[in-house]
């Protein structure tokens, strides 16, 4: 049992401010302590696959949802989706894309790869807070996933 | 006619000269003998001729060899003249005057007959068979040569004609020699005189012909030709009868040749016409090519513009996109300060923080609007039939007014349906209706009227408010991005709304315009093509 094993939300976000605001919004819903922040796609895959700095993590424990940015250095969001959906074990983890982009081709490609939601981050803080809270609450407390 | 035939014909002349039957001869009727000298009777003429012949025979025997050359030259000249005249006669006859030639031929025949009669009379006493044979042969050879000469002359083969002339002269000389040999006893002087006279006449006529030809007096020349032909008939006196028959053949051949030449010329003309057409077509092609190049350049230009436009779209999109993050952070962190440290700030601190927050929010709105506007350029239009009245009512309801207030403000008339993108046209109505509400919001009892006018090819939708209006002097700025005619303190806004409206209308192939008066409200009108969206 490590500090990572009870992670319920994996936030994959290269922008520190967006990450902080997201966690601030989640904290307001009292679920911030169960959030793991990965700064890019490589770190996200290391966490899920228990490799690299996450080697010691319990291989049978997965987050209830992944909040995934698309534009990131090293490995971008679409590549992360491809990698996770290609693996029989990790493909059932729900993924919600949270990005600044609302380009049609990003939305289309994300859904084609099998994401469970796509959210364009609102600029206005009230709207942003509300969106994050809704996503967190839904996936953590409303949704059920196959065991 | 080929050279071989020519040679054969000469051979025939020599071989057959003594084998023609006597029955071929025509014994002349004494009454038809022409009078050479009007003062002498035929009998006297004959006697005179016989006498002169006898005398000449003697002299000829002496100077035969010397005279022969001169005579041959005369004969050759005559033959050339004959050939030339013959050629012209044939040309004219073939080309345009068959009847005239037939007449000439008849005349020739008549003259020939006359002369033949005289000759027959002169030669009747001795060696008639041989001479007639020679005459017949001469006629045949002459006819042949004449035909060939006419053909060659028509073909303008000068060399061949010269050869033919030389050959004719040679043959004539040969025949002449043989004839002279036979008549040497009694005919030399008269013949020489006749030849000289004939040569002189020919020269004269030739000169006259040349003069007339130079004057291009065709009629006179034709007359001269006829005259010349008649004179020449003396030389060719034995030729006529058979020539008449052979002339028909020659004429047919000449006609055939003429037809062939015509066909050739027509073909050449057609070829030239085709060539000229080709040139004309080539020119047209060049012109077309030039036009195409211009068009292509235009296309290239358009393509370049399109590319540039796409780049601009992409630039404005990515700028808007990348601007959102920091703005979101400013707003978010301002709020965090307010939440976490609000208690530490006095009233002025809260006011300053509030300005940061509201300005950042406005910036966020501007970016979102700009983003929406830039997306309009790329978004494809999904054209569907639209029930316009329900769309407008939907938008009016969305304005969040009470039913009572809504009814007191809006007066909506008949709105014809159109085809278009429902979501985009909803945006149009949303912006126009919210504008109308916004700019008439300072009135206690505002009125907004919405109606339409159906035109032959389009429907014009209008929305009129009785708000603050605007100065028409700035009407051109109305639809520009970030262009505003009012201060933000008076009426909040980003200045993108009407630009979006205009772009949507234009993408539907329509047009938008506005009329207003400061303080008296504004009317916005947009026209959409009937039954179709671009």
Interface residues (C-beta under 8 A of the other chain):
Chain A: X15 X17 X18 X21 X24 X100 X101 X102 X103 X121 X122 X123 X124 X125 X128
Chain B: X317 X321 X322 X324 X325 X326 X327 X328 X329 X331 X332 X333 X334 X335 X336 X361 X364 X365 X367 X368 X371
